[in-house]
Amino acid sequence: MKSTVPAIAGQDVPIYVRERVSGWHRAAQRLDADRVALFVHGAGTPAEVAFDVPQPDYSWMRNLARAGYDVFAMDTTATAAPIAPRR
């Protein structure tokens, strides 16, 4: 994917996507298109660390997958601080 951000326009931008879905829901093919969750992170902490912590009952992704959601977490590259509007 090529960036359109002015500071890095035209450069390749890596995107990391992690998916978590309950094995039972996948095996039963019971994934509903309206039961999808997307977590997006891009500054400092990777999405996997923020949303899929490998501790019992502490993973947002695991809890939503168990509830029947197809869950994705995505990292984007960090960009410069937002530009303040000109006055």
N, C-alpha and C positions, 0 to 999 in steps of 0.2 A: 504494500500500500504506500502511496506517495503522500507526503504531507502537503497541506495547503497553508500551514502556519507560516507567516512571513519570515520569521527567523530561520526556519529550516525548510522552506518551500522546495518541493521537488525531491527531497531526500526520502529514502526508504524509512518507514516507521514500523518498528516491530510491534505486534499486538499479541498478547498472550491471553488465551481463553481457556478456562477450566470449567468442566461440566460435572455436575453431581446429580445423579438421579437414583431413586430407590431401585434396587435390583428386582424387587417384586413388581413394581410398576412397569419397568422395562420388559420383563419377561412376559407379563400379561398384556403387553402392548396397550396399557391404559394411560398413555400420556396425552393429556388434553392440551390443545393449542392455547387455551385460555388460562392454563396453569403453568406459566413460565415466569421465572424471576431472574433478573439481570442485576448483578452488582458490578459497579464500575469504580475503579480506583486508579489514580494516576500520580499521586504525589507522596513520596516518602515510603509508605508501607505497601508492599505488594498485595493485591486482592486476595490471594490465597492465604496470606498471614492474617489479613483483616477479617475475612469472612468465612474461612474454613479452618479454623484453629483445631489442631488434632488433640483436643481435650474432650472428655465426656461431657455431653450436653452443653457445649460452648461453641458449637459451629452453627452459624445461621444457615449455611448451605445444607448441612446434614439434616437439620431440623425441618427445613422446607422440603427437602427431597423425601423425607419420611412422611410428610403430609401430602405427598403426591405431586409436587412441583418438579419440573425439569429446571434445574438451577444452573446458572452460568455466572462466572466471575471473570472480569476482564480487566487487564492492565493496559493503560495507554502510557505513552511517554509523557513525562512532566514537561510543562512549558513554562515560560517566564511568567512572572506575576501579572495579574490582569492589568490592562492599561486603563488608567483613570481617564474619565472623559475630560476633554479640553474645556476650559472655562473662558 
